[in-house]
Amino acid sequence: MRIGFIGGGAMGEAMVSAVLKKGEAQPGHMMVSDVSNERREFLSSKYGLGVTADNAEAAEGAKLLVLAVKPQEFSNVAGGLRGKLTAGQTVLSIMAGVPIARISRELNHGEIVRAMPNTAALVGEAMSVWTASGSVSEQGRSAAARVLAAMGRELQVHDEKYLDMATAVNGSGPGFIFLFLEALIDGAVAIGLRPEVAAELVVQTMFGSAVLARDTGKSPAELRAMVTSKGGTTAAGLQALEDAGLRAAAGAAVRAAYDRAKELGG
């Protein structure tokens, strides 16, 4: 499978790395375009890929063309690709908030897959939600799903409205979790732990808790009850979080990210 990438930043590179590790494509069958000469040289040296400053060159002959650019950059990118894509080419967009209709209109091309992965793609643990226009063939859907699965887990939905919701949860969610990690580390340091010890304890605790939730199939409420004894230390800490409005703050964060995703899509 020949794959073209428009944008070789952090997410573009994460996708390239994942695809190569999973054997979904060989370096000689991949081409990345990027505006930065430094970035192009880095990607070529590290992965042995073809690189270019010309988006149309990256798209030429690609069965799957990945749009890994910022939403604000899309119109400029589309201008250089409009009319140059052919039937049978599937465009996979990971741009937050940009709807399929707009992508199709500005590219003058109907075969669009829209996806929302997250930054955990950098370590092969992404959660990606995606949907496809009716023009995308089964082969195109399969190719997009394989690329997304190479980065972690993928989930197809059949209504595009869920993509903006996914953007607010799995797309922006890592940022929310990293902030909570920072806060826990700061709290641990405040009671006397050294920063490096606090960081190791908090990160591994968060990781282990997430794996426990994923692999046991128990709800977060059930797991919380399992570790909370009446009158114990966990109960005291949880009460402090409830009193501080953690639930409301988390809900507000998701809502704000969702509203912004819709704004970015115009």
C-alpha positions in Angstrom: 0.0 0.0 0.0 1.4 3.4 -1.0 0.7 6.0 1.6 1.2 9.8 1.3 1.4 12.1 4.3 0.6 15.8 4.2 2.3 17.1 7.4 5.3 15.5 9.1 4.8 16.9 12.6 4.4 14.9 15.8 1.2 13.1 14.8 2.4 12.6 11.2 5.6 11.0 12.5 3.7 8.9 15.0 1.6 7.5 12.2 4.6 6.8 10.0 6.4 5.0 12.9 3.4 2.9 13.7 2.7 1.9 10.1 6.3 0.9 9.7 6.4 -1.1 12.9 3.3 -3.0 12.0 4.4 -3.6 8.5 1.4 -2.0 6.9 3.8 -0.3 4.4 7.5 -0.2 3.5 9.5 3.0 3.6 9.8 3.0 -0.2 6.1 3.1 -0.5 5.6 6.2 1.7 6.1 9.9 0.9 5.8 12.7 3.4 5.5 16.4 2.5 6.3 19.1 5.0 7.0 22.8 4.8 10.1 22.5 7.0 13.3 21.5 5.3 14.7 20.5 8.7 11.7 18.2 9.4 12.0 16.6 5.9 15.6 15.8 6.4 14.9 14.3 9.9 12.1 12.1 8.6 14.2 10.9 5.6 17.2 10.1 7.8 15.3 8.4 10.6 12.8 6.4 8.5 14.2 6.2 5.0 11.1 7.8 3.5 10.6 9.8 0.5 10.1 13.4 1.4 9.0 16.5 -0.5 7.9 20.1 0.0 5.2 19.6 -2.7 1.9 18.3 -1.3 0.8 17.2 -4.8 3.9 15.0 -5.1 3.2 13.3 -1.9 -0.4 12.6 -3.0 0.5 11.3 -6.4 -0.2 7.6 -6.7 -1.1 7.2 -3.0 -3.9 4.8 -2.2 -4.2 6.5 1.2 -3.5 10.2 1.7 -3.2 11.3 5.3 -4.0 14.9 6.1 -1.9 15.5 9.3 -2.0 19.3 9.4 -3.6 21.8 11.7 -7.2 22.7 10.9 -6.2 26.4 10.3 -3.8 25.2 7.6 -6.3 23.1 5.7 -7.5 25.7 3.1 -4.0 26.5 2.0 -3.2 22.8 1.7 -6.4 22.1 -0.2 -5.6 24.7 -2.7 -2.5 22.8 -3.8 -4.4 19.5 -4.0 -7.7 20.5 -5.5 -8.3 18.7 -8.8 -5.2 16.5 -8.4 -6.7 13.5 -6.6 -8.2 10.7 -8.6 -10.9 8.1 -8.1 -9.7 5.3 -5.8 -7.6 7.5 -3.6 -8.9 7.6 0.0 -8.1 10.8 2.0 -7.7 10.2 5.8 -8.0 13.4 7.8 -7.0 13.7 11.4 -7.7 17.4 11.6 -9.8 18.3 14.6 -13.2 19.7 13.9 -13.0 19.9 10.1 -16.1 18.1 8.7 -16.1 15.7 5.8 -18.3 18.0 3.7 -15.8 20.8 3.9 -12.8 18.5 3.2 -14.7 17.1 0.2 -15.7 20.5 -1.1 -12.3 22.1 -0.8 -10.4 19.1 -2.3 -13.1 18.4 -4.9 -12.9 14.8 -3.9 -15.5 12.5 -2.4 -13.6 9.6 -0.8 -13.0 10.9 2.7 -12.3 9.2 6.0 -12.3 11.5 9.1 -10.6 10.3 12.2 -9.6 11.5 15.6 -6.6 9.7 17.1 -4.7 11.1 20.1 -1.1 11.7 21.2 -0.7 8.2 22.7 0.0 7.2 19.1 3.6 8.1 20.0 3.8 5.0 22.1 1.4 2.8 20.1 -1.5 3.2 22.6 -3.8 5.7 20.7 -7.6 5.6 20.8 -8.9 6.6 17.3 -12.5 7.2 16.4 -13.4 7.4 12.7 -16.1 7.5 10.1 -16.2 7.5 6.3 -18.1 9.2 3.5 -20.4 6.9 1.4 -18.0 7.2 -1.5 -15.1 5.3 0.3 -14.7 1.8 -0.9 -14.4 -1.2 1.4 -10.7 -1.3 0.4 -10.3 2.4 1.4 -12.1 1.8 4.8 -9.9 -1.2 5.4 -6.7 0.7 4.6 -7.7 3.6 7.0 -8.7 1.1 9.7 -5.3 -0.7 9.5 -3.3 2.5 9.7 -5.3 3.7 12.8 -5.1 0.2 14.4 -1.3 0.3 13.9 -1.3 3.2 16.4 -3.4 1.5 19.1 -7.1 0.9 19.1 -9.7 2.1 16.5 -13.5 2.5 16.6 -15.7 3.2 13.6 -18.8 5.2 14.1 -21.5 5.7 11.4 -22.6 9.3 12.3 -20.0 12.1 11.9 -21.5 14.0 14.8 -19.6 11.6 17.1 -16.2 12.9 15.8 -16.5 16.3 17.5 -17.5 14.4 20.7 -14.5 12.1 20.3 -12.3 15.2 19.7 -13.3 16.4 23.2 -12.7 13.1 24.9 -10.0 11.0 23.3 -8.5 13.8 21.3 -8.2 16.4 24.1 -8.4 14.0 26.9 -4.6 13.3 27.2 -4.1 17.0 28.0 -6.7 16.8 30.8 -5.0 13.7 32.2 -1.6 15.3 32.0 -2.9 18.2 34.0 -4.3 15.9 36.6 -0.9 14.1 36.7 0.8 17.4 37.3 -1.6 18.2 40.1 -1.1 14.9 41.8 2.7 15.2 41.5 2.6 18.7 43.0 0.4 17.4 45.9 2.9 14.6 46.5 5.8 17.0 46.6 3.9 19.3 48.9 3.7 16.5 51.6 7.4 15.9 51.3 8.2 13.5 48.5 11.1 14.3 46.1 9.8 15.4 42.7 11.4 12.4 40.8 9.9 9.9 43.3 6.5 11.7 43.2 6.5 11.6 39.4 7.3 7.8 39.3 4.6 7.0 41.9 1.9 9.1 40.2 2.6 8.0 36.6 2.7 4.3 37.4 -0.3 4.6 39.6 -2.3 6.3 36.8 -1.0 3.7 34.3 -1.9 0.7 36.4 -5.3 2.1 37.2 -6.1 2.7 33.6 -5.0 -0.9 32.7 -7.1 -2.2 35.5 -10.2 -0.4 34.2 -9.6 -1.5 30.7 -8.8 -5.2 31.4 -11.3 -6.0 34.2 -14.3 -4.7 32.4 -15.5 -3.2 35.7 -16.9 0.3 35.7 -14.9 3.1 37.3 -17.5 3.4 40.1 -17.1 -0.3 40.9 -13.3 0.0 40.9 -13.5 3.1 43.1 -15.7 1.2 45.6 -13.2 -1.6 45.7 -10.4 0.6 46.9 -12.4 2.8 49.2 -12.9 1.8 52.8 -15.3 3.8 54.9 -13.4 6.3 57.0 -10.1 5.4 55.3 -7.5 7.5 53.5 -9.0 7.0 50.0 -12.4 8.1 51.3 -10.9 11.3 52.8 -9.0 12.1 49.6 -12.1 11.4 47.4 -14.2 13.7 49.6 -11.7 16.5 49.1 -11.9 16.0 45.3 -15.7 16.1 45.4 -15.7 19.2 47.6 -13.4 20.9 45.1 -15.8 20.2 42.2 -13.7 17.7 40.3 -16.7 16.2 38.4 -18.0 19.6 37.4 -14.6 20.7 36.3 -14.1 17.6 34.2 -17.5 18.0 32.6 -16.7 21.7 31.8 -13.4 20.7 30.2 -15.1 18.2 27.9 -17.8 20.7 27.0 -15.3 23.5 26.2 -13.3 21.2 24.0 -16.4 20.0 22.2 -17.6 23.5 21.6 -14.2 24.5 20.2 -14.1 21.5 17.9 -17.4 22.6 16.4 -16.0 26.2 16.0 -12.9 24.9 14.2 -15.2 23.1 11.7 -16.9 26.3 10.9 
